[in-house]
Amino acid sequence: MQLELLKLFSRDLSEEDLKAIKRLIVQYLAEKTTDLADKVWEEKGWTNEDMDRLLDTHMRTPYQPK
């Protein structure tokens, strides 16, 4: 994959084409991430109320100076 990307970006492409290719890659990865999140959401049977609860939950580890 890396080799194919290097070949692609080694061509004489305009700045506009480079930006368009980067946008396509980002869009593809974002869609894959969303699909994976949707799958987990469905597997766990989460609801909007569950998400609201998670958003309001503080999960950080408390600071404990030594």
PyMOL commands that set and color helices and strands:
alter all, ss='L'
color gray80, all
select helices_A, chain A and resi 2-10+15-44+48-56
alter helices_A, ss='H'
color red, helices_A
deselect
rebuild
show_as cartoon
